[in-house]
């Protein structure tokens, strides 16, 4: 069992949206304000939450309807840097929420991505592999840490679901104070303590 590790929910959601209209709903999808390196170096994050989907066979980082301006080569740079740290965990989730998105082709792309990152970044502990459409496993990683998720979209109040930042301001201090007996604690806005 690990000692409790701080994780950032939707770690890459600090990025800029890909399309203009996504800026209008960004406040509902943005869960972090610091870059991956800053989350690691300044906020103490050791577990990152990577949400990917494939649009026209192109890997994209996304959260709900918001897709981010970020290339595969940008992602590889972040993963290479995290791999060099040697003490990092990354949860990979297939960010598909509808039957239309959850195609066999996209599932194949996802499993290929998961297989490749394990090989390319062996110092990262990879886990999860579920999709958001039916919460089934699209890929089975060997490691299965226990995780407690305390962020806006898992709270009982639906109003907070629209405002991850507000939830973090109201709750992060007490969440972090209480901690968890699980291996990983995932929260929104890890810089708000």
FIZAGU-643017 format. One record per residue: x, y, z of N, C-alpha, C, O in turn; residue number from 0. Coordinates in steps of 0.1 Angstrom, whole numbers, plus 5000, padded with zeros to 4 digits. Example, Ala and Ser with C-alpha at 12.3 -4.5 7.8 and 13.67 -1.06 7.14 Angstrom:
2
ZAVO   n.px   n.py   n.pz   ca.px   ca.py   ca.pz   c.px   c.py   c.pz   o.px   o.py   o.pz   zake
ZAVO   5132   4943   5078    5123    4955    5078   5132   4967   5078   5142   4967   5085      0
ZAVO   5128   4978   5071    5137    4989    5071   5129   5000   5079   5134   5011   5080      1
***
This chain:
193
ZAVO   n.px   n.py   n.pz   ca.px   ca.py   ca.pz   c.px   c.py   c.pz   o.px   o.py   o.pz   zake
ZAVO   5008   4988   5000    5000    5000    5000   5009   5013   5000   5019   5013   5007      0
ZAVO   5005   5022   4993    5012    5035    4992   5008   5044   5004   4997   5042   5010      1
ZAVO   5016   5054   5007    5012    5064    5016   5003   5073   5008   5005   5074   4996      2
ZAVO   4993   5080   5014    4984    5088    5007   4991   5098   4997   5001   5105   5002      3
ZAVO   4987   5098   4985    4994    5106    4975   4983   5116   4969   4972   5113   4968      4
ZAVO   4988   5128   4967    4979    5139    4962   4978   5137   4947   4988   5136   4940      5
ZAVO   4965   5137   4942    4963    5136    4928   4955   5148   4923   4946   5153   4930      6
ZAVO   4957   5152   4910    4949    5162    4905   4939   5157   4895   4942   5149   4886      7
ZAVO   4926   5160   4897    4915    5156    4889   4916   5163   4876   4917   5176   4876      8
ZAVO   4914   5156   4864    4915    5163    4851   4927   5172   4850   4926   5184   4848      9
ZAVO   4939   5166   4852    4951    5173    4854   4955   5183   4842   4961   5193   4845     10
ZAVO   4951   5180   4830    4954    5188    4819   4943   5198   4815   4944   5205   4805     11
ZAVO   4934   5200   4824    4922    5209    4821   4926   5224   4822   4917   5232   4820     12
ZAVO   4938   5227   4826    4943    5241    4826   4945   5246   4812   4947   5258   4810     13
ZAVO   4946   5237   4802    4949    5241    4788   4938   5249   4782   4927   5249   4787     14
ZAVO   4941   5256   4771    4931    5264    4764   4923   5255   4755   4928   5245   4749     15
ZAVO   4910   5258   4754    4901    5250    4746   4904   5251   4731   4910   5261   4726     16
ZAVO   4901   5241   4724    4904    5240    4709   4896   5249   4701   4901   5255   4691     17
ZAVO   4883   5251   4704    4874    5259    4696   4868   5270   4704   4867   5270   4717     18
ZAVO   4864   5281   4697    4860    5293    4704   4848   5291   4713   4847   5296   4724     19
ZAVO   4838   5283   4709    4826    5281    4717   4829   5273   4730   4821   5274   4740     20
ZAVO   4840   5266   4730    4844    5258    4742   4848   5268   4754   4847   5264   4765     21
ZAVO   4852   5280   4750    4856    5290    4760   4844   5293   4768   4845   5297   4780     22
ZAVO   4832   5293   4762    4819    5297    4769   4816   5287   4780   4809   5291   4790     23
ZAVO   4820   5275   4779    4816    5265    4789   4829   5260   4797   4828   5251   4805     24
ZAVO   4840   5266   4794    4853    5262    4800   4852   5262   4816   4858   5253   4822     25
ZAVO   4844   5271   4822    4844    5272    4836   4838   5259   4842   4841   5256   4854     26
ZAVO   4831   5251   4835    4825    5238    4840   4835   5227   4838   4834   5217   4845     27
ZAVO   4845   5228   4829    4855    5218    4826   4868   5220   4832   4876   5211   4834     28
ZAVO   4872   5232   4835    4885    5235    4841   4886   5231   4855   4878   5236   4864     29
ZAVO   4895   5222   4858    4896    5217    4872   4910   5220   4878   4912   5217   4889     30
ZAVO   4919   5225   4869    4933    5228    4874   4937   5241   4868   4932   5245   4857     31
ZAVO   4945   5249   4874    4950    5261    4869   4965   5261   4867   4971   5271   4861     32
ZAVO   4972   5251   4871    4987    5250    4870   4990   5240   4859   4983   5230   4857     33
ZAVO   5002   5242   4853    5007    5233    4843   5011   5220   4851   5011   5219   4863     34
ZAVO   5014   5209   4843    5017    5196    4849   5030   5198   4857   5031   5193   4869     35
ZAVO   5040   5205   4852    5052    5206    4860   5050   5214   4873   5056   5211   4883     36
ZAVO   5042   5225   4872    5039    5233    4884   5031   5225   4894   5033   5226   4906     37
ZAVO   5022   5216   4889    5014    5208    4898   5024   5199   4906   5022   5196   4918     38
ZAVO   5034   5193   4899    5043    5184    4905   5053   5192   4914   5054   5189   4926     39
ZAVO   5059   5203   4909    5069    5210    4917   5064   5218   4928   5070   5219   4939     40
ZAVO   5053   5225   4926    5048    5235    4936   5036   5230   4944   5035   5233   4956     41
ZAVO   5028   5221   4938    5016    5217    4945   5017   5203   4952   5008   5199   4959     42
ZAVO   5028   5196   4949    5030    5183    4955   5022   5171   4948   5021   5161   4955     43
ZAVO   5017   5173   4936    5010    5163    4930   5019   5151   4925   5030   5154   4919     44
ZAVO   5015   5139   4928    5022    5127    4923   5013   5118   4915   5018   5108   4910     45
ZAVO   5000   5121   4914    4991    5113    4906   4984   5123   4897   4978   5133   4901     46
ZAVO   4984   5120   4884    4978    5128    4874   4967   5121   4867   4968   5108   4865     47
ZAVO   4957   5128   4863    4944    5122    4857   4944   5127   4842   4941   5138   4839     48
ZAVO   4947   5117   4833    4947    5120    4819   4935   5115   4812   4932   5103   4812     49
ZAVO   4927   5124   4806    4915    5121    4799   4917   5122   4784   4919   5134   4779     50
ZAVO   4916   5111   4777    4919    5112    4762   4907   5107   4754   4899   5098   4759     51
ZAVO   4906   5112   4742    4896    5107    4733   4902   5108   4719   4912   5115   4717     52
ZAVO   4896   5101   4709    4901    5102    4696   4890   5108   4687   4879   5103   4686     53
ZAVO   4894   5119   4680    4884    5126    4671   4891   5125   4657   4901   5130   4655     54
ZAVO   4884   5118   4648    4889    5116    4634   4903   5109   4635   4912   5113   4628     55
ZAVO   4904   5100   4644    4917    5092    4646   4928   5100   4652   4940   5096   4652     56
ZAVO   4925   5112   4657    4936    5121    4663   4934   5121   4678   4922   5123   4683     57
ZAVO   4944   5118   4686    4943    5118    4700   4941   5133   4705   4948   5142   4701     58
ZAVO   4932   5134   4714    4929    5147    4720   4927   5145   4735   4923   5135   4740     59
ZAVO   4931   5156   4742    4928    5156    4757   4915   5164   4758   4913   5174   4752     60
ZAVO   4906   5159   4766    4893    5165    4767   4887   5163   4781   4892   5155   4789     61
ZAVO   4877   5171   4784    4869    5169    4796   4855   5173   4792   4852   5185   4790     62
ZAVO   4846   5163   4792    4833    5165    4787   4833   5170   4773   4839   5164   4764     63
ZAVO   4826   5181   4770    4825    5187    4757   4837   5195   4753   4839   5199   4742     64
ZAVO   4846   5198   4763    4857    5207    4760   4869   5198   4756   4873   5189   4763     65
ZAVO   4874   5202   4744    4886    5195    4739   4897   5206   4739   4895   5218   4736     66
ZAVO   4909   5202   4743    4920    5212    4745   4930   5213   4733   4932   5203   4726     67
ZAVO   4936   5225   4732    4946    5227    4722   4959   5221   4728   4965   5226   4737     68
ZAVO   4962   5209   4722    4974    5202    4728   4977   5191   4718   4968   5182   4715     69
ZAVO   4989   5190   4714    4992    5180    4704   4998   5167   4711   5001   5168   4722     70
ZAVO   4999   5157   4703    5005    5145    4708   5019   5147   4712   5024   5142   4722     71
ZAVO   5026   5155   4704    5040    5158    4708   5041   5166   4721   5051   5164   4729     72
ZAVO   5031   5175   4724    5031    5182    4736   5029   5172   4748   5036   5173   4758     73
ZAVO   5020   5163   4746    5017    5153    4756   5029   5144   4759   5033   5141   4770     74
ZAVO   5036   5140   4748    5048    5132    4750   5059   5140   4758   5066   5133   4765     75
ZAVO   5060   5153   4756    5070    5161    4764   5066   5160   4779   5075   5158   4787     76
ZAVO   5053   5162   4782    5049    5161    4796   5052   5147   4802   5057   5146   4813     77
ZAVO   5048   5137   4794    5050    5123    4799   5065   5120   4800   5069   5113   4810     78
ZAVO   5073   5125   4791    5088    5122    4792   5093   5129   4805   5101   5123   4812     79
ZAVO   5088   5141   4808    5093    5148    4820   5088   5141   4832   5096   5139   4842     80
ZAVO   5075   5136   4833    5070    5129    4844   5077   5116   4846   5080   5112   4857     81
ZAVO   5080   5109   4835    5088    5096    4835   5101   5098   4842   5106   5090   4850     82
ZAVO   5108   5109   4839    5121    5112    4845   5120   5115   4860   5131   5114   4867     83
ZAVO   5109   5118   4865    5107    5121    4880   5108   5108   4888   5113   5107   4899     84
ZAVO   5102   5097   4882    5103    5084    4888   5094   5081   4900   5094   5069   4905     85
ZAVO   5085   5090   4904    5076    5088    4915   5062   5092   4911   5055   5096   4920     86
ZAVO   5058   5090   4899    5045    5095    4894   5036   5084   4890   5040   5073   4885     87
ZAVO   5023   5086   4893    5012    5077    4888   5004   5085   4878   5002   5097   4880     88
ZAVO   4999   5079   4868    4990    5085    4859   4978   5076   4856   4979   5065   4852     89
ZAVO   4966   5082   4859    4953    5075    4856   4949   5079   4842   4948   5091   4839     90
ZAVO   4947   5069   4834    4942    5072    4820   4928   5068   4819   4924   5056   4822     91
ZAVO   4919   5077   4814    4905    5075    4812   4902   5078   4798   4906   5088   4792     92
ZAVO   4894   5069   4792    4889    5071    4778   4877   5080   4779   4866   5076   4784     93
ZAVO   4879   5093   4775    4869    5103    4777   4858   5102   4766   4857   5111   4757     94
ZAVO   4851   5092   4766    4839    5090    4757   4827   5089   4765   4827   5081   4775     95
ZAVO   4816   5096   4762    4804    5096    4770   4792   5091   4763   4781   5090   4770     96
ZAVO   4792   5090   4750    4780    5086    4743   4783   5073   4734   4795   5070   4732     97
ZAVO   4773   5067   4730    4774    5055    4722   4780   5059   4708   4788   5051   4703     98
ZAVO   4777   5071   4704    4783    5076    4691   4798   5077   4692   4805   5074   4682     99
ZAVO   4803   5081   4703    4818    5083    4705   4825   5069   4708   4836   5067   4705    100
ZAVO   4817   5060   4714    4823    5048    4719   4823   5037   4708   4815   5028   4709    101
ZAVO   4831   5039   4698    4832    5030    4687   4843   5020   4689   4852   5022   4697    102
ZAVO   4843   5009   4681    4853    4999    4682   4867   5005   4678   4877   5002   4683    103
ZAVO   4866   5014   4668    4878    5021    4663   4885   5030   4674   4897   5029   4676    104
ZAVO   4876   5037   4681    4882    5046    4691   4887   5037   4703   4897   5041   4709    105
ZAVO   4880   5026   4706    4885    5017    4717   4898   5011   4713   4907   5010   4721    106
ZAVO   4900   5008   4700    4912    5002    4695   4924   5013   4696   4935   5009   4701    107
ZAVO   4921   5025   4693    4930    5036    4694   4934   5038   4709   4946   5039   4712    108
ZAVO   4924   5037   4718    4927    5039    4732   4936   5028   4738   4946   5030   4745    109
ZAVO   4933   5015   4734    4941    5004    4739   4955   5005   4733   4965   5001   4740    110
ZAVO   4956   5009   4721    4969    5011    4715   4978   5021   4722   4990   5019   4725    111
ZAVO   4971   5032   4726    4978    5043    4733   4982   5038   4747   4994   5040   4751    112
ZAVO   4974   5031   4754    4977    5025    4767   4989   5016   4766   4999   5017   4774    113
ZAVO   4989   5007   4757    5000    4998    4755   5013   5005   4752   5024   5001   4757    114
ZAVO   5012   5015   4744    5024    5023    4740   5030   5031   4751   5043   5031   4753    115
ZAVO   5022   5037   4759    5028    5045    4770   5035   5037   4781   5044   5041   4787    116
ZAVO   5029   5025   4783    5036    5016    4793   5050   5013   4788   5060   5013   4796    117
ZAVO   5052   5011   4775    5065    5008    4769   5074   5020   4769   5085   5019   4772    118
ZAVO   5068   5032   4765    5076    5044    4763   5080   5051   4776   5090   5057   4777    119
ZAVO   5072   5049   4786    5074    5056    4799   5073   5046   4811   5063   5047   4818    120
ZAVO   5083   5038   4812    5083    5027    4822   5084   5031   4836   5081   5023   4845    121
ZAVO   5088   5044   4839    5090    5048    4852   5077   5054   4858   5076   5057   4870    122
ZAVO   5067   5055   4850    5054    5060    4854   5045   5048   4858   5045   5038   4851    123
ZAVO   5038   5049   4869    5029    5039    4873   5015   5042   4866   5009   5052   4869    124
ZAVO   5011   5034   4857    4999    5036    4849   4988   5028   4855   4990   5017   4860    125
ZAVO   4976   5034   4855    4964    5027    4861   4951   5032   4855   4951   5042   4848    126
ZAVO   4940   5025   4858    4926    5027    4854   4923   5020   4841   4921   5008   4840    127
ZAVO   4922   5028   4830    4918    5022    4817   4903   5021   4814   4899   5014   4804    128
ZAVO   4895   5028   4822    4881    5027    4820   4876   5038   4810   4883   5047   4807    129
ZAVO   4864   5036   4805    4858    5046    4797   4846   5053   4805   4841   5047   4814    130
ZAVO   4842   5065   4801    4832    5072    4808   4818   5069   4802   4808   5073   4808    131
ZAVO   4817   5061   4792    4804    5058    4786   4797   5047   4795   4785   5049   4799    132
ZAVO   4804   5037   4798    4797    5026    4807   4806   5022   4819   4803   5013   4826    133
ZAVO   4817   5029   4821    4826    5027    4832   4832   5013   4832   4836   5008   4842    134
ZAVO   4833   5007   4820    4839    4994    4818   4854   4996   4815   4858   5007   4811    135
ZAVO   4862   4986   4817    4876    4986    4813   4878   4984   4798   4873   4975   4793    136
ZAVO   4884   4994   4792    4889    4992    4778   4903   4987   4778   4907   4982   4768    137
ZAVO   4910   4989   4789    4924    4984    4790   4926   4981   4804   4922   4988   4813    138
ZAVO   4933   4969   4806    4936    4965    4820   4951   4968   4823   4960   4962   4818    139
ZAVO   4953   4977   4832    4966    4980    4837   4969   4970   4849   4960   4966   4855    140
ZAVO   4982   4967   4851    4985    4958    4862   4983   4964   4875   4978   4958   4884    141
ZAVO   4986   4977   4877    4985    4983    4890   4971   4989   4892   4965   4994   4883    142
ZAVO   4966   4987   4904    4952    4991    4908   4953   4997   4922   4949   4991   4932    143
ZAVO   4957   5010   4923    4957    5016    4936   4943   5020   4940   4934   5021   4932    144
ZAVO   4941   5021   4953    4928    5026    4958   4928   5041   4957   4938   5048   4959    145
ZAVO   4916   5047   4954    4916    5061    4951   4903   5067   4957   4892   5061   4955    146
ZAVO   4904   5078   4964    4892    5086    4969   4892   5098   4960   4902   5106   4959    147
ZAVO   4880   5101   4955    4878    5112    4946   4869   5123   4953   4858   5120   4957    148
ZAVO   4875   5134   4955    4867    5145    4962   4868   5158   4954   4877   5166   4956    149
ZAVO   4859   5159   4945    4859    5170    4936   4845   5173   4932   4836   5165   4935    150
ZAVO   4843   5185   4925    4830    5190    4923   4820   5180   4916   4809   5179   4921    151
ZAVO   4824   5173   4906    4815    5164    4899   4811   5151   4906   4802   5144   4901    152
ZAVO   4817   5148   4917    4813    5137    4925   4806   5141   4938   4803   5133   4947    153
ZAVO   4804   5154   4940    4797    5159    4952   4782   5158   4950   4777   5158   4939    154
ZAVO   4775   5157   4961    4760    5156    4960   4753   5168   4954   4743   5167   4947    155
ZAVO   4759   5180   4956    4752    5192    4950   4756   5194   4936   4767   5195   4932    156
ZAVO   4745   5194   4927    4748    5196    4913   4752   5210   4910   4758   5212   4899    157
ZAVO   4749   5220   4918    4754    5234    4916   4769   5234   4915   4775   5241   4907    158
ZAVO   4776   5227   4925    4790    5227    4925   4796   5220   4913   4808   5223   4909    159
ZAVO   4789   5211   4907    4793    5204    4895   4797   5215   4883   4805   5212   4875    160
ZAVO   4789   5226   4884    4792    5236    4873   4804   5245   4877   4809   5252   4868    161
ZAVO   4808   5245   4889    4818    5254    4894   4829   5246   4901   4830   5247   4914    162
ZAVO   4838   5239   4895    4849    5232    4902   4857   5241   4910   4862   5237   4921    163
ZAVO   4860   5253   4906    4868    5263    4913   4861   5266   4926   4868   5266   4937    164
ZAVO   4848   5269   4926    4841    5272    4938   4841   5261   4948   4843   5263   4960    165
ZAVO   4839   5249   4943    4839    5237    4952   4853   5236   4959   4854   5233   4971    166
ZAVO   4864   5238   4951    4877    5237    4957   4880   5248   4967   4885   5245   4978    167
ZAVO   4875   5260   4965    4876    5271    4975   4869   5267   4988   4874   5269   4999    168
ZAVO   4857   5262   4986    4849    5258    4998   4853   5246   5005   4852   5245   5017    169
ZAVO   4859   5236   4998    4861    5223    5004   4876   5218   5005   4878   5210   5014    170
ZAVO   4885   5222   4997    4898    5216    4996   4905   5216   5010   4912   5206   5013    171
ZAVO   4904   5227   5017    4912    5227    5030   4907   5216   5039   4916   5209   5045    172
ZAVO   4894   5214   5041    4889    5203    5050   4892   5189   5044   4895   5180   5051    173
ZAVO   4891   5188   5030    4894    5175    5024   4908   5171   5026   4911   5160   5030    174
ZAVO   4917   5181   5024    4932    5178    5026   4935   5176   5041   4943   5167   5044    175
ZAVO   4928   5183   5050    4931    5181    5064   4926   5167   5068   4934   5160   5076    176
ZAVO   4915   5162   5063    4910    5149    5067   4919   5138   5060   4921   5127   5066    177
ZAVO   4923   5141   5048    4931    5131    5041   4922   5119   5037   4910   5120   5036    178
ZAVO   4929   5107   5035    4922    5095    5032   4930   5083   5036   4942   5084   5037    179
ZAVO   4924   5072   5038    4931    5059    5041   4935   5052   5027   4942   5043   5027    180
ZAVO   4929   5058   5017    4932    5052    5003   4946   5056   4998   4952   5065   5004    181
ZAVO   4951   5050   4988    4964    5053    4983   4965   5067   4977   4975   5074   4978    182
ZAVO   4954   5072   4970    4954    5084    4962   4942   5092   4966   4931   5087   4967    183
ZAVO   4944   5105   4967    4933    5115    4969   4933   5124   4957   4942   5132   4955    184
ZAVO   4922   5124   4949    4921    5132    4937   4912   5144   4940   4901   5142   4945    185
ZAVO   4917   5156   4937    4909    5168    4940   4910   5178   4928   4919   5177   4920    186
ZAVO   4901   5187   4927    4901    5198    4918   4911   5209   4924   4912   5210   4936    187
ZAVO   4917   5217   4915    4925    5229    4918   4934   5225   4930   4932   5230   4941    188
ZAVO   4944   5217   4927    4953    5213    4938   4961   5225   4944   4967   5224   4955    189
ZAVO   4961   5236   4937    4968    5248    4943   4960   5255   4953   4966   5263   4961    190
ZAVO   4947   5252   4954    4939    5258    4965   4939   5250   4977   4933   5239   4977    191
ZAVO   4945   5254   4987    4946    5246    5000   4941   5254   5011   4941   5249   5023    192
***
